[in-house]
């Protein structure tokens, strides 16, 4: 099969086309003929040598796919050949075929193309776990997401709004702020022009926000503590501005803050299956009814994975970047 390999740690140019053996599904695995694979920030980190695949996972990059089931293991009960699915995978997405446990796959939503379905798993699994399970967001609460036009950000805005939260989001240009407003953000903050701490304090009558989803890190950590409400929660999912920071930890005590974080790739099949089950029942109906949708930035042929990575690292994208493996 065709696949994309990382020839050595480095820039986008180290992604090269290769030929690999087609995987064979066993047990509860399904084999998917990949129509499209989503591009995510962890793929870039893996390419740079900073995020190795977990033990047993393919060294081929790619954490989310969509396509058609072409074969199944002898213990599969949920899917059959011909079914259209999307799936969260621990690696191996940038290829013509990918095997995945059936519990980590979901039906491609009604009315979405497979290109759009490939933009769902990594962001929806991540947002559901970190915003709703770990972060405990409830209707009527206020929610701030940094990087509001990333794949994670566009998903978080829509889902938080759909479940009744008041949504604030940050981005670095007026065009991106307009895009966030169009997705339902109640307040879009251009962080290059406005201090997000002051903006959310003003909008909340000085109270701050109940929940913050942060992928920036660095000096945002101390600022998040200031922007959070009493009993506020902060969930850390990345460190684009650095993983070390100085912060006034007295705020952690006086505001009774909870600062937590997670990674998803290395979690067990069973853990991801539990997230998939909740998504199937609580979020997939919204997708089927087109009440929430993936925001598509661009589609690149599989062999142009390097250009797709460059697009992501340039930081101008709004929504998801996808590879067409057809």
C-alpha positions as CSV (number, residue, x, y, z in Angstrom):
1,X,0.0,0.0,0.0
2,X,1.0,3.6,-0.4
3,X,2.0,5.4,2.8
4,X,3.9,8.4,4.1
5,X,7.0,7.8,6.2
6,X,9.1,10.0,8.4
7,X,12.6,9.6,6.9
8,X,14.3,11.3,9.8
9,X,13.4,13.9,12.5
10,X,13.1,17.3,10.9
11,X,10.9,19.7,9.0
12,X,8.0,18.9,6.7
13,X,10.4,17.8,3.9
14,X,11.2,14.6,5.8
15,X,7.8,13.2,5.0
16,X,8.3,10.9,2.1
17,X,6.1,8.5,0.0
18,X,6.8,4.8,0.6
19,X,5.3,1.4,0.1
20,X,4.3,-0.7,3.1
21,X,2.6,-4.0,3.7
22,X,-1.2,-3.8,4.1
23,X,-2.2,-4.5,7.7
24,X,-4.3,-7.6,8.4
25,X,-7.1,-7.1,11.0
26,X,-7.3,-9.6,13.8
27,X,-9.8,-10.1,16.7
28,X,-11.9,-7.1,17.1
29,X,-10.1,-5.0,14.5
30,X,-11.5,-3.7,11.3
31,X,-9.4,-2.9,8.2
32,X,-10.3,0.5,6.6
33,X,-9.5,1.5,3.1
34,X,-8.6,5.1,4.0
35,X,-10.3,7.8,2.0
36,X,-8.9,10.6,4.1
37,X,-6.7,11.2,7.1
38,X,-6.7,14.3,9.4
39,X,-3.6,16.3,10.0
40,X,-3.0,17.2,13.6
41,X,-0.4,19.0,15.7
42,X,0.9,15.8,17.3
43,X,1.7,14.5,13.8
44,X,4.1,17.5,13.4
45,X,5.6,16.8,16.8
46,X,6.1,13.1,15.8
47,X,7.8,14.2,12.6
48,X,10.2,16.4,14.6
49,X,11.1,13.5,16.9
50,X,9.3,14.9,19.9
51,X,6.3,12.6,20.1
52,X,7.1,9.0,19.4
53,X,4.2,6.5,18.8
54,X,3.2,4.4,21.8
55,X,4.4,0.8,22.0
56,X,2.8,-1.4,19.4
57,X,1.5,1.5,17.3
58,X,2.5,2.0,13.7
59,X,5.4,4.4,13.0
60,X,3.4,5.9,10.1
61,X,1.9,9.2,11.3
62,X,-1.8,10.0,11.4
63,X,-4.2,9.8,14.3
64,X,-7.6,9.9,12.5
65,X,-9.0,8.4,9.4
66,X,-12.3,7.9,7.5
67,X,-13.0,5.4,4.8
68,X,-14.7,2.1,4.0
69,X,-14.4,-1.2,6.0
70,X,-12.9,-3.8,3.6
71,X,-12.1,-6.7,6.1
72,X,-12.9,-7.6,9.7
73,X,-11.3,-9.7,12.4
74,X,-13.0,-12.9,13.6
75,X,-14.4,-11.2,16.7
76,X,-15.9,-8.1,15.1
77,X,-19.6,-7.5,15.8
78,X,-20.3,-3.8,15.1
79,X,-19.2,-3.3,11.5
80,X,-19.1,-5.2,8.2
81,X,-17.3,-4.7,4.9
82,X,-18.8,-1.8,3.0
83,X,-19.6,0.3,6.1
84,X,-18.4,3.9,6.0
85,X,-16.6,4.8,9.2
86,X,-14.2,7.3,10.9
87,X,-11.8,6.2,13.6
88,X,-9.3,7.4,16.2
89,X,-6.0,5.5,15.6
90,X,-2.7,5.5,17.6
91,X,-0.8,5.8,14.3
92,X,-0.9,4.6,10.7
93,X,-3.4,7.1,9.3
94,X,-1.2,8.5,6.5
95,X,-1.7,5.3,4.4
96,X,-4.1,3.6,2.0
97,X,-5.2,1.1,4.6
98,X,-5.3,1.2,8.4
99,X,-6.4,-1.3,11.0
100,X,-8.2,-0.2,14.2
101,X,-10.2,-1.8,17.0
102,X,-13.9,-1.5,16.1
103,X,-14.7,0.1,19.5
104,X,-12.5,3.1,18.5
105,X,-14.5,3.7,15.2
106,X,-17.8,5.4,14.7
107,X,-20.2,5.5,11.7
108,X,-19.5,8.3,9.3
109,X,-22.2,10.9,10.1
110,X,-25.1,11.2,7.7
111,X,-24.6,13.8,4.9
112,X,-20.8,14.3,5.6
113,X,-18.2,13.4,3.0
114,X,-15.5,11.1,4.0
115,X,-13.1,14.1,3.8
116,X,-15.2,15.8,6.5
117,X,-15.6,12.6,8.5
118,X,-11.8,12.3,8.7
119,X,-11.7,15.7,10.4
120,X,-13.8,14.4,13.4
121,X,-12.1,11.8,15.5
122,X,-9.0,13.4,17.0
123,X,-10.7,16.7,17.7
124,X,-14.0,15.3,18.9
125,X,-12.5,12.7,21.2
126,X,-10.1,15.3,22.6
127,X,-12.7,18.0,23.1
128,X,-15.3,15.6,24.6
129,X,-12.8,14.1,27.1
130,X,-11.1,17.4,28.1
131,X,-14.0,19.8,28.1
132,X,-16.9,17.7,29.2
133,X,-15.5,14.6,31.0
134,X,-12.4,16.1,32.6
135,X,-13.4,19.8,32.6
136,X,-17.0,19.1,33.6
137,X,-18.5,21.9,31.5
138,X,-22.2,22.4,32.2
139,X,-25.0,24.4,30.6
140,X,-25.0,28.0,31.8
141,X,-21.2,28.1,32.6
142,X,-18.7,30.2,30.9
143,X,-15.9,28.6,28.8
144,X,-12.7,30.0,27.3
145,X,-10.8,28.2,24.6
146,X,-7.4,29.4,23.3
147,X,-6.5,28.8,19.7
148,X,-10.2,29.1,18.7
149,X,-9.6,28.5,15.0
150,X,-7.6,25.4,15.3
151,X,-9.3,22.0,14.7
152,X,-9.7,21.7,18.5
153,X,-10.9,25.2,18.9
154,X,-13.5,25.2,16.2
155,X,-14.9,21.9,17.6
156,X,-14.8,23.2,21.2
157,X,-16.7,26.4,20.3
158,X,-19.5,24.5,18.6
159,X,-19.9,21.7,21.2
160,X,-19.7,24.1,24.2
161,X,-22.3,26.3,22.6
162,X,-24.5,23.3,21.6
163,X,-24.5,22.2,25.2
164,X,-25.5,25.6,26.6
165,X,-22.3,27.3,27.6
166,X,-21.3,30.9,27.1
167,X,-18.3,30.7,24.9
168,X,-15.2,33.0,24.7
169,X,-12.3,32.3,22.3
170,X,-8.9,33.7,21.4
171,X,-7.2,34.0,18.0
172,X,-4.6,36.2,16.4
173,X,-6.4,38.1,13.6
174,X,-9.7,39.8,12.9
175,X,-10.5,37.2,10.2
176,X,-10.1,34.4,12.7
177,X,-12.2,36.3,15.2
178,X,-14.9,36.6,12.6
179,X,-14.7,32.9,12.0
180,X,-15.1,32.2,15.7
181,X,-18.1,34.5,15.9
182,X,-19.7,32.6,13.0
183,X,-19.3,29.4,14.9
184,X,-21.1,30.7,17.9
185,X,-18.5,32.3,20.1
186,X,-20.1,35.0,22.3
187,X,-16.8,36.8,22.6
188,X,-13.9,36.6,20.1
189,X,-10.7,38.1,21.5
190,X,-7.8,39.1,19.2
191,X,-4.9,38.3,21.6
192,X,-2.6,40.5,19.6
193,X,-4.7,43.6,20.4
194,X,-6.5,42.8,23.6
195,X,-5.5,41.2,26.9
196,X,-7.8,38.2,27.2
197,X,-7.7,38.4,31.0
198,X,-9.2,41.9,31.0
199,X,-11.6,41.0,28.2
200,X,-13.1,38.0,30.1
201,X,-13.2,39.8,33.4
202,X,-15.1,42.6,31.8
203,X,-17.6,40.2,30.1
204,X,-18.2,38.3,33.3
205,X,-18.6,41.2,35.7
206,X,-15.2,40.6,37.2
207,X,-16.0,36.9,38.0
208,X,-13.8,35.2,35.4
209,X,-14.6,32.0,33.4
210,X,-15.6,28.7,34.8
211,X,-13.5,26.6,32.4
212,X,-10.5,27.2,30.3
213,X,-9.1,24.8,27.6
214,X,-5.5,25.8,26.9
215,X,-3.1,24.5,24.3
216,X,-0.7,27.5,24.5
217,X,1.0,27.1,27.9
218,X,4.0,29.3,28.6
219,X,2.9,32.7,30.1
220,X,-0.7,31.8,29.4
221,X,-0.6,29.6,32.5
222,X,-0.3,32.4,35.0
223,X,-2.8,34.5,33.0
224,X,-5.3,31.6,32.9
225,X,-5.2,31.6,36.7
226,X,-6.1,35.3,36.7
227,X,-8.9,34.8,34.1
228,X,-10.5,31.8,35.9
229,X,-13.4,32.2,38.3
230,X,-13.5,31.0,41.9
231,X,-13.7,27.2,41.7
232,X,-12.6,27.5,38.1
233,X,-11.1,24.7,36.1
234,X,-8.2,24.8,33.6
235,X,-7.5,21.9,31.3
236,X,-4.0,21.7,29.6
237,X,-3.7,19.8,26.3
238,X,-0.6,21.3,24.7
239,X,2.3,23.8,25.2
240,X,2.7,25.7,22.0
241,X,4.4,28.6,23.9
242,X,6.5,26.3,26.1
243,X,6.0,23.8,28.9
244,X,7.7,25.9,31.7
245,X,6.2,29.0,33.3
246,X,6.1,31.1,36.4
247,X,2.8,31.4,38.1
248,X,1.3,32.8,41.3
249,X,0.2,29.6,42.9
250,X,-1.6,31.4,45.7
251,X,-4.4,31.9,43.2
252,X,-4.7,28.1,43.0
253,X,-5.6,28.2,46.7
254,X,-7.5,31.4,47.1
255,X,-9.7,30.7,44.0
256,X,-9.8,26.9,44.7
257,X,-8.7,26.3,41.1
258,X,-8.3,22.9,39.5
259,X,-5.5,22.7,36.9
260,X,-5.4,19.4,35.1
261,X,-4.3,18.0,31.7
262,X,-4.2,14.9,29.6
263,X,-2.9,13.2,26.5
264,X,-5.0,10.8,24.5
265,X,-2.8,8.9,22.1
266,X,-1.2,6.5,24.6
267,X,-4.5,5.7,26.4
268,X,-5.9,2.2,26.1
269,X,-8.3,1.0,23.5
270,X,-10.9,0.5,26.3
271,X,-10.5,4.1,27.5
272,X,-11.0,5.5,23.9
273,X,-14.0,3.1,23.5
274,X,-15.7,4.7,26.4
275,X,-15.3,8.2,24.9
276,X,-16.5,6.8,21.5
277,X,-19.6,5.4,23.2
278,X,-20.5,8.8,24.7
279,X,-19.8,10.5,21.4
280,X,-22.1,8.1,19.6
281,X,-25.0,8.8,22.0
282,X,-24.5,12.5,22.8
283,X,-22.6,14.1,19.9
284,X,-23.2,12.0,16.7
285,X,-27.0,13.0,16.7
286,X,-25.9,16.6,16.5
287,X,-23.6,15.8,13.5
288,X,-26.3,13.8,11.8
289,X,-28.7,16.7,12.2
290,X,-25.9,19.1,11.1
291,X,-26.2,21.2,14.3
292,X,-22.4,21.0,14.6
293,X,-20.0,20.4,11.7
294,X,-16.3,20.1,11.1
295,X,-14.7,23.3,9.8
296,X,-12.6,22.4,6.8
297,X,-9.5,24.5,6.0
298,X,-7.8,22.6,3.2
299,X,-7.4,19.2,1.5
300,X,-4.0,17.9,0.2
301,X,-3.3,14.7,-1.7
302,X,-1.6,12.1,0.5
303,X,1.7,12.5,-1.3
304,X,1.6,16.2,-0.4
305,X,1.7,15.5,3.3
306,X,4.7,17.8,3.6
307,X,2.7,20.7,2.2
308,X,-0.1,20.0,4.6
309,X,2.3,20.0,7.6
310,X,3.7,23.3,6.3
311,X,0.2,24.7,6.2
312,X,-0.4,23.7,9.8
313,X,2.9,25.2,11.0
314,X,2.4,28.5,9.2
315,X,-0.6,29.0,11.6
316,X,-2.9,30.6,9.1
317,X,-5.4,27.7,8.9
318,X,-8.9,27.9,10.2
319,X,-10.3,24.5,11.0
320,X,-9.0,21.1,9.8
321,X,-6.4,20.1,7.3
322,X,-7.0,16.7,5.7
323,X,-5.1,14.4,3.4
324,X,-6.9,12.8,0.5
325,X,-5.7,9.1,0.3
326,X,-8.0,8.2,-2.6
